[in-house]
Amino acid sequence: MVIKDISDFDTQNYYSLISEKTKDFVGRSNWLYPQIRDWISDPNGSRYFLITGKAGTGKSAIAARLWEISEGIIKDSYLQKDFITAIHVCSARENESIDHRIFSKSFSRQLVNNVDGFAEELIKSSSDGGIKNINLSSKINEITSNIVTGIDIENLNIGQISPNVLFNKLVREPLNNIIQTNSDKKIVFLIDALDESITRFDSDSIKSLIINIQTLSSNVRFIITTRDNEEIVESFLKDGKIISLSEKYFENNKCDIFEYVELRLTKDNILKRHYDGFIHDLNLKAQGNFLYIDFLFDAIVECRMELTKESLDIIPPFLDGLYYEFLNRIKVKDEQLWNNALKPILDTLSISFGGLNVSEISLLCGLSPSEVTKSLSILSSFIKHLESANHHLDSDNLRYNLYHQSLVDFFRKQKYSVRNQEGQEYAQRNLFYIRRRSSSKNS
């Protein structure tokens, strides 16, 4: 079965956003996976299974590992292969991932690939008068015993169709018809970082699509990870099971972190030389936060911090304190370089979508490419480069972004940032012209 152009952002793109999160993955299987198994098998189970927590508590790592189990990459005694039907990963720095239209199209594509009969129901749903403004041309290559064995869906032109109509026609209606003919069929969607899909620029959020499905069969379930956002969590309370890594299951998460620390200490020769009591001190600082520990471990291994009790004692607890401490060290070392290059680059990356390459950063910050390259090296602890899912990029076209959404949030709150609305609009406007000019040269 071949699907063409029904999704601009496929599952490989989604998984690539979180795949590195399962490196040295530990824990969860003895306390979380049994709950997910029981929830799926319970005919009276809630619609939603929410895994919540503060930034850095391991939510996306859990989502990535669940997907690996479902794909058969990892075997688990509680969860079986193919228990997840479709995946969606939201990233505030990836426009496509939080676009409700692409969300509907992507789920539809994955359902065609993973659910028998969905293709036929999709064609029926998209051919009726209720969606006449959508140009969905379909070619049936072969039909045998009412089974579609070849389908080519082209040129999905959604025009001005509302988000709800699009979701209903591409996902909800065909899925409901499938379950009506097979009442035992279970459909489980996995959505990571739902909180990052909600922006002040878009009222038609992904959240609104998945909470307004009361008439859909209860066999359609959602595993969702999100930060402890009160507004989001409250939306799912009536029909949701909540697993809070920062509250009710905080101690479980701390035990997993303890196991993770012990694993890392056995794998790195520098970390092996820790002082007595280091694990205890580190866990007190981290307060259930994997990201905090990872950042500190990297700083020690890269010789930006000594592995001594005195060095650890002066590091503030919590992520914001950690970011402030290490950024301030860079600033104090060369304040002129900080003001002229490093800070402008960090501010620019904090408002970019999809990352920027060296040329774009150079133009937006008024720096030479060599200055940008040098600055990116100095800021390497706070920056990651984005790899294309389809091909490897040369060094000139590598795109850079801040390494985690929590760092973007830090810049929104701290004095380092110059993220005013006028500055953001100016930078985005310039970036639009830069990319349009670059496209014109290449065409």
C-alpha positions in Angstrom: 0.0 0.0 0.0 1.5 3.3 -1.1 0.4 6.6 0.4 1.6 9.8 -1.4 1.6 13.2 0.2 -1.0 12.6 2.8 1.5 13.6 5.5 4.2 16.3 5.3 5.8 15.1 8.6 5.9 11.3 8.9 6.5 9.0 11.8 10.2 8.9 11.2 10.3 12.7 11.7 8.3 12.4 14.9 10.4 9.6 16.3 13.7 11.5 15.4 12.6 14.3 17.8 12.8 11.9 20.8 14.8 8.9 19.7 18.0 10.0 21.5 16.0 10.3 24.7 16.2 6.5 25.3 20.0 6.4 25.6 20.8 4.6 28.9 17.1 4.3 29.6 16.3 2.7 32.9 13.3 2.0 35.2 9.6 2.4 34.4 8.9 -1.3 33.6 8.2 -2.3 37.1 5.7 0.4 38.0 4.5 2.3 34.9 4.2 -0.4 32.1 1.9 -2.6 34.2 -0.5 0.3 34.6 -0.5 1.0 30.9 -1.2 -2.7 30.1 -4.1 -2.8 32.6 -5.5 0.4 31.3 -5.5 -0.8 27.7 -7.1 -4.1 28.6 -9.8 -2.6 30.8 -13.0 -2.3 28.7 -14.1 0.4 31.1 -10.8 2.2 31.2 -10.5 6.0 30.7 -10.1 7.5 27.3 -6.8 9.2 28.2 -3.7 8.1 30.0 -1.7 11.2 31.0 1.9 11.1 32.0 2.7 14.5 33.5 5.7 16.2 35.1 8.0 19.1 35.1 10.5 19.8 32.3 13.3 17.2 32.4 11.4 14.5 34.4 11.7 12.0 31.6 8.3 12.2 29.8 9.6 12.2 26.3 12.0 9.4 27.1 9.0 7.3 28.3 7.2 8.2 25.0 10.2 7.1 23.0 10.6 3.9 24.8 6.9 3.0 24.5 7.2 3.6 20.7 10.3 1.3 20.6 8.4 -1.4 22.4 5.5 -1.1 20.0 7.8 -1.2 17.0 9.5 -4.4 18.4 12.9 -2.6 18.9 12.7 -3.4 22.6 10.9 -6.4 24.1 8.9 -5.9 27.3 7.1 -8.4 29.5 4.1 -6.2 30.0 3.5 -4.4 26.7 3.3 -6.1 23.4 4.5 -5.2 19.9 2.1 -3.0 17.9 0.2 -1.9 21.0 0.4 1.7 19.7 -1.4 2.5 16.4 0.0 5.9 15.7 2.4 8.5 17.1 2.6 12.2 17.2 5.4 14.3 18.8 4.8 18.0 19.5 7.7 20.4 19.5 7.3 24.1 20.0 10.4 24.6 17.8 9.0 22.5 14.9 6.1 24.3 13.3 4.9 21.3 11.4 4.6 19.2 14.5 2.1 21.6 16.1 0.1 22.2 13.0 -3.4 20.7 13.6 -3.8 20.0 9.8 -0.6 17.9 9.6 -1.6 16.2 12.9 -4.9 15.0 11.2 -3.2 14.1 8.0 -0.4 12.2 9.8 -2.7 10.2 12.0 -4.8 9.3 8.9 -1.7 8.1 7.0 -0.6 5.9 9.9 -4.1 4.5 10.3 -4.2 3.5 6.6 -0.9 1.7 7.1 -1.8 0.1 10.4 -5.5 -0.6 10.5 -7.1 -3.0 8.0 -10.1 -1.5 6.2 -9.3 2.1 7.2 -8.3 3.1 3.6 -11.8 2.2 2.3 -13.5 4.0 5.1 -11.3 7.1 4.5 -12.3 7.2 0.8 -16.0 7.0 1.7 -15.6 9.7 4.3 -13.7 12.1 2.1 -16.0 11.6 -0.9 -19.3 12.8 0.7 -20.8 16.3 0.4 -19.6 17.2 3.9 -16.0 17.6 2.7 -16.6 18.7 -0.9 -14.1 21.5 -0.5 -11.3 19.0 0.0 -9.7 17.8 -3.1 -8.7 14.2 -2.3 -8.1 12.2 -5.4 -7.8 8.4 -4.9 -6.8 5.7 -7.3 -7.7 2.1 -6.4 -5.2 -0.1 -8.1 -6.8 -3.4 -7.1 -9.8 -4.4 -5.1 -10.2 -8.1 -4.1 -13.0 -9.2 -1.8 -13.6 -5.6 -0.7 -10.0 -5.2 0.5 -8.0 -2.3 -0.9 -4.5 -3.6 -1.7 -3.2 -0.5 -3.4 -4.1 3.1 -2.8 -2.5 6.3 -3.9 -3.8 9.4 -2.2 -2.6 12.6 -3.8 -2.8 16.3 -3.5 -4.7 16.7 -0.2 -5.9 20.3 -0.7 -7.6 21.2 2.6 -8.4 24.8 1.7 -10.4 26.6 4.4 -11.8 23.4 6.0 -12.1 23.8 9.7 -9.8 21.8 12.0 -12.7 19.8 13.4 -14.2 18.9 10.0 -10.7 17.8 8.8 -10.1 15.7 11.8 -13.6 14.2 11.6 -13.2 13.2 8.0 -9.6 12.0 8.0 -9.6 10.3 11.4 -12.8 10.2 13.5 -15.5 9.0 11.0 -13.5 6.3 9.2 -12.2 5.1 12.6 -15.7 4.9 14.1 -16.9 2.9 11.1 -14.0 0.4 11.6 -14.8 -0.1 15.3 -18.5 -0.5 14.6 -17.7 -3.6 12.5 -15.1 -4.8 14.9 -16.1 -4.0 18.5 -13.1 -5.6 20.0 -10.6 -3.5 18.0 -8.4 -1.3 20.2 -6.8 1.9 18.9 -4.1 3.5 21.0 -2.6 6.9 20.0 0.6 8.2 21.5 1.1 12.0 21.7 4.3 13.4 23.3 4.6 16.9 24.7 1.1 18.0 24.1 1.8 21.2 26.1 4.2 22.3 23.4 1.4 22.3 20.8 -0.5 25.1 22.6 0.6 28.6 21.5 -1.0 32.0 21.8 -1.0 32.3 18.0 -3.3 29.3 17.4 -6.7 28.7 19.0 -7.3 25.6 16.9 -4.9 23.4 19.0 -4.4 19.7 18.8 -5.8 19.5 22.3 -9.1 20.8 21.2 -9.4 18.1 18.6 -8.8 15.2 20.9 -11.0 16.3 23.8 -14.1 16.8 21.7 -14.6 13.1 20.7 -17.2 12.0 23.3 -19.2 10.0 20.7 -16.2 8.1 19.5 -15.9 4.5 20.7 -14.2 4.1 24.1 -11.9 1.6 22.4 -10.0 4.6 21.0 -7.5 5.6 23.6 -4.7 8.2 24.0 -1.4 8.0 25.9 -0.3 11.6 26.3 2.7 13.2 27.9 2.6 16.8 29.0 4.1 19.1 31.6 2.2 19.8 34.8 0.1 22.5 33.1 -3.0 22.9 35.2 -5.2 24.0 32.2 -4.2 21.0 30.1 -4.5 18.4 32.9 -7.9 19.7 34.0 -9.2 19.2 30.4 -8.7 15.4 30.8 -9.7 14.9 34.4 -13.2 13.6 33.7 -12.0 10.8 31.5 -8.3 10.5 32.2 -5.9 8.5 34.4 -3.1 10.8 35.6 0.5 9.6 36.3 2.3 12.6 37.8 6.1 12.2 37.8 6.4 15.3 39.9 3.8 14.5 42.5 2.1 11.1 43.2 4.8 9.1 41.4 7.7 11.4 42.4 9.4 8.7 44.5 9.1 6.2 41.7 10.8 8.7 39.4 13.5 9.4 42.0 14.3 5.6 42.2 14.6 5.5 38.4 16.9 8.4 38.5 19.0 6.7 41.2 19.3 3.7 38.9 20.2 5.9 36.0 23.0 7.7 38.0 24.5 4.4 39.0 24.5 3.2 35.3 26.2 6.4 34.1 28.8 6.2 36.8 29.8 2.7 35.7 30.2 3.7 32.0 32.4 6.8 32.1 35.9 6.7 33.5 35.8 10.3 34.7 32.5 9.8 36.5 33.9 6.6 38.1 36.2 8.8 40.2 33.4 10.4 42.2 33.7 11.2 45.8 31.9 9.3 48.6 28.4 10.6 49.0 28.3 12.0 45.4 25.2 10.0 44.4 23.3 11.2 47.5 24.3 14.9 46.9 23.4 14.7 43.2 20.0 13.3 43.8 19.2 16.0 46.3 20.1 18.6 43.8 18.3 17.0 40.9 15.0 16.5 42.7 13.7 13.9 40.2 15.0 15.6 37.1 16.9 13.5 34.5 17.8 16.6 32.4 19.5 18.3 35.4 21.7 15.2 35.9 22.5 14.8 32.2 23.6 18.4 32.0 25.9 18.1 35.1 27.4 14.8 33.9 28.2 16.4 30.5 29.8 19.4 32.3 32.0 17.1 34.4 33.0 14.9 31.5 33.8 17.9 29.3 35.9 19.4 32.1 33.7 22.4 32.6 33.1 21.4 36.2 35.3 19.5 38.8 34.0 16.3 40.3 34.2 17.5 43.9 31.8 18.2 46.7 32.8 21.9 46.7 32.0 22.2 43.0 28.6 20.5 43.4 27.7 22.5 46.4 27.8 25.8 44.6 25.5 24.6 41.8 21.9 25.8 42.4 19.1 23.2 42.4 16.5 23.0 39.6 17.0 23.6 35.9 16.7 27.3 35.9 19.4 27.7 38.5 21.6 25.3 36.6 21.2 27.2 33.3 21.8 30.6 35.0 25.0 29.3 36.7 26.6 28.0 33.5 25.5 30.8 31.3 26.9 33.3 33.8 30.2 31.5 33.8 30.4 32.0 30.0 29.4 35.7 30.4 31.9 36.5 33.1 34.7 34.9 31.2 34.3 37.3 28.2 31.6 39.9 28.7 32.3 41.6 25.4 32.0 38.4 23.4 28.8 37.6 25.4 27.2 40.9 24.5 28.3 41.1 20.9 27.9 37.5 19.8 26.8 34.8 22.3 23.8 36.5 23.7 22.4 37.6 20.3 22.8 34.0 19.0 21.0 32.5 22.0 18.2 35.0 21.7 17.8 34.4 18.0 17.8 30.6 18.4 15.2 30.9 21.1 12.6 32.3 18.7 13.5 30.2 15.7 11.3 27.4 14.3 12.9 24.4 12.7 16.5 25.7 13.5 18.8 28.0 11.7 22.0 27.4 9.7 25.2 29.4 10.1 24.4 31.7 7.2 21.0 32.5 8.6 22.4 33.1 12.1 25.1 35.3 10.6 22.6 37.5 8.8 20.2 37.8 11.6 22.9 38.6 14.3 25.1 40.8 12.1 28.1 38.4 12.6 30.5 36.8 10.1 30.1 33.0 9.5 33.4 32.4 11.3 32.2 34.3 14.4 29.0 32.3 14.4 30.9 29.0 14.1 33.3 30.0 17.0 30.3 31.1 19.1 28.4 27.9 18.5 31.3 25.9 19.7 31.5 27.9 22.9 27.7 27.5 23.4 27.8 23.8 22.5 26.3 22.8 25.9 23.1 24.7 25.1 22.8 24.0 21.4 22.1 21.0 19.2 22.2 20.6 15.5 19.2 19.1 13.7 19.7 16.2 11.3 17.5 15.8 8.3 15.4 12.6 8.5 15.9 12.0 4.7 19.6 12.9 4.1 22.7 13.9 5.8 23.5 17.6 5.6 26.9 19.1 5.1 28.4 21.3 7.8 27.3 24.5 6.0 23.7 23.5 6.0 23.4 22.0 9.5 20.5 23.6 11.4 21.0 24.6 15.0 18.5 25.0 17.8 18.5 25.3 21.6 18.9 21.9 23.0 15.7 21.7 25.0 12.4 23.5 25.4 13.1 24.2 29.0 16.0 26.4 27.9 13.7 28.4 25.6 11.4 28.8 28.6 14.3 30.0 30.7 15.1 32.8 28.2 11.5 33.9 28.5 11.8 34.4 32.2 15.4 35.5 32.8 17.2 38.8 32.4 19.4 37.4 29.7 16.6 37.5 27.2 15.6 40.3 24.9 12.6 38.4 23.6 10.1 41.3 23.2 7.4 41.0 20.6 8.9 43.6 18.3 12.2 41.8 18.3 10.6 38.4 17.6 8.6 39.8 14.7 11.7 41.5 13.3 13.8 38.3 13.5 11.1 36.1 12.0 10.5 38.6 9.2 14.2 38.8 8.3 14.4 35.0 8.4 11.5 34.7 6.0 13.3 36.9 3.4 16.6 35.1 4.0 15.0 31.7 3.2 13.0 33.0 0.3 16.1 34.5 -1.2 18.0 31.3 -0.7 15.2 29.3 -2.3 15.2 31.6 -5.3 19.0 31.1 -5.8 18.6 27.3 -5.7 15.7 27.1 -8.1 
